[in-house]
Amino acid sequence: MKKTLSLILLTCLFFSCQQEGRVYVQHQDLSPNVEWLRKDVREFKVPIENKDIDYNLSLSFRYATGYQYQIARLKVTEISPSGKETSKNHELKIRKDNGDYIGDPGYDIWDSEHMIEADKKYEETGTYTYLIEHIMPNDPLHFAMAVGVILDKSNRDE
C-alpha cells in the first residue's frame, strides 16, 4: 500500500510541475503491463500561437528499473496544421556507459527528459500533431511506462 501511495504521489508531482517558459507538457501512460507495443503510437496535439519565437522540443520518457537497453529509439512524426508531415528517428540515452540509469529516480521508476530539437522555428501557427512510436528491435518494449512531449520557449528569445 505504501509503495502504491508513493507511486501516485510521484506521478502527480511529475505531471503537475510546470517550469517557467514551458509552453506545453503532456505525458501519456503506456500499457498497465509496463510495456510499450510498437503498434501503440501515441498522439500529442501541440498548439503553436507564436511562430516568431524559437522553441526547445523535448521528449519525456518514464521507465522502470530493469529497462534493458542503453537507449530508447523513437520515431517522431510531426504534422503541421496545413498537413505537412516530417518524421525523424531519435535515440534517447537511458543508461550511462557504466550501466547507471539516467533521470530522476523514485524507487524503481525513472523520469527523464531529452531535448530533441533546440531553437526550433515553426512555420505556421495552429495545432501541430506529434505521433511517437518506439522502433526498438524487440516488441513489446519492456519496462517502458510513459512518454511525453515538452515544448519550452528557447532561452535565445529571452
N, C-alpha and C positions, 0 to 999 in steps of 0.2 A: 504494500500500500504506500509506504514511504517513497519507494522508487517511482511509483506512478505519479504521485503528487509532485515530486521533483521534476519529472519529465514534463508535466503540464506547466509548471512554473517556468522552466527553461524555454519551452515553446512560446509561451506568452511574452517573455522578455525578448526573445529573438525576433518575434514578429511585430512587437509594438515599438521598439526603439527606432526613432526617426532622426537621423543626423541632419544638421544644418546643411542646406544646399541640396538635400535629397529631393528629387522631383517625383520619383516613382519607386516603389518597392512592393513586390508581391512574391510570395513563396507558395508553392503547391506541394502538398504531401503526395508521395508516391504510394505504392501498394502497402496495405497494412501488414503484408508479409515481409517487409523490409527488403524489397527488391524492386528493380525497375525493368519492366518489359520493353523491348525495343519498339513494339507496336504502340506503347503508351506515350504518344507525343503530347507534350504539354504546350498549351497556348496561353500567351500573355498579350493583353491589349494595352499599349502604352500611348497615352495622349501626349502629343507634342504641340504646345501652344506657341512656342517661340523658336523659330528656325534661325534666328540671328545670333544665337549664343552656342558655345561648344558644350558638349556633354561628355561624361565618362560613363560608359556602359559596362556593367559588371554582371556576372552570374554568381548566384549563391548556390552552395551545394552542402547538404546535410547528409552525413553518413555515420555509420556505427563502427565502433572498433571491430576489426575483422575484415574491413574492406581490403581486398587482397592485392590491389594494383597500386602502383606509384602515381598513376594519373587517372583521370576520367576523360574519355574522349566524347565530346558532344558536338552535334551538328545543330547550328543555329540558323534558321531561315527567317529573314526579315522581309515583311510585305508592307510596302508603303501604302498610304491612303489611296493613291492612284493605281495600286496593283503591281507596282514594280517589285519583283522578287529576287533576292540575292541570298545565297547560302554560303556559310563558312564553317569549317571544322575547327574546333578549339580543343586544346589539351589543358585541363585543369590539374595542376600539381597537387596531389593529395598527401603524398609522403615525401619526406626528405630522403636524401641518399642513404642515410643511416637507418631508415625504416620508420622513424618517428612520424606521427601524423601531424598535419598542418591544419591550423584552425583554432577555434575557441572550444575547449573541451567542457563537457558537462557529463560527468560519469563516463559512460561509454559512447556518448554521442558527440560528434564534432560538427561545428558550423564553420564554413569557410566562404570567403568572398574572393572572386577572381576577376580583375579588370580585363576585359577582352578588347576594348576599344577606347583609347584615350583621345580627348579633344575631338569627339565625333560631331560632325555637322549633319543636320537633317536638311533635306532639300525642300521639304514641304511641311506645312502644319497639318494636324489631323491625327488620327489614330493609326499607329503602326502596330502590326501584329508580329509577334515573335513566336516561332514554333521551335521547341527544343526537344531533341531526342538523343538517346545515347547511341554511340556507334562503337561500342566495345565489342571484342571478339566473342565473348560469351553472353548468352541471353538465357535467363534474366541476369541482370547485374545485381549481385547480392550485396547487402548492407547499405544500399542507397535508400535514403529516406525522404528527401525533399530537394527540389530545385527551384530557383527563383531568378527574377530579373530585377536589377537595381540600376536606376538612372540618376546620376548626380550632375549638378552644374559643374563644369570644369573650373578649376582654380584659376585658369588663364583668364577667365572673364570677370574675376573679382577685382 
